[in-house]
Structures are given as structure tokens and as C-alpha cells.
């Protein structure tokens, strides 16, 4: 008896969805949907293939999922640049915030640093994530 690829993919998707973050679940859902669609088309019964409406419906769902994913990625990129612009306006201003080390820091921002997807402000020898800024005072 041949293993059912759709059942194994579905259980993998359910496990991933239960344990991953929201972003991971969204990414896995898209990838798993594509795998399921390919497995379904590859393993369909030649004597009883999908009808055209069903197949077009699945392709439309796939296209909608890809379009939504691309839009989400674009919005994330725009948000990152907006945060970078906001952070750059803080250069030379005095901030109070919690540093990455956990210390409360107060001082003038000397520069903005981008590490992966996080934006941090440099105050003295400490870095403060933009979302950990508690107060901004014009210098």
C-alpha cells in the first residue's frame, strides 16, 4: 500500500501551525499548500481527474495566497523603512530607554543601527531597540 502524501503533509502542517509563530505558520501554510496542490495533481486518478472548475479554483486560491504573501512582504519592508526614517530623526536627541543589556539608559543618540529586522539606537556604548524608547527630549 502506497503512503498518502496528502495525509502526511496535512499532519505536518497541523503540527507546524500548532507550534510555530504567526509568521512561521503563514509561511508554512503557503509552502504546504503548494506541496499539497502538486501532490494532488501528481497523484490524481487518471480515470477520475479533477474537473476544470475544481482545478481552476485551486489555482486561484494559490494565486491569491501568493499575492497576499507578496503584499505582506512589501508592507513589512515599507514598515522597516518607515521605522528607519523615524529612528534617524532621533540622532542628536536625548532619549531614555531600556538598553539591550537591560540597563536603563539616558543620553544623546549618536547613530542608528539595523541588525536583521530590528532597528536600534546607539547611546554611548549601549544600544536601545527603537521599541524600547520611553522618552525623547530635544537636545
Secondary structure, 3 states (H helix, E strand, C coil): CCCCHHHHHHHHHHHHHHHCCHHHHHHHHHHHHHHHHHHHHHCCCCCCCCCHHHHHHHHHHHHHHHHHHHHHHHHHHHHHHHHHHHHHCCECCEEEEECCCCCEEEEEEEEEEEECCEEEEEECCEEEEHHHEEEEECC
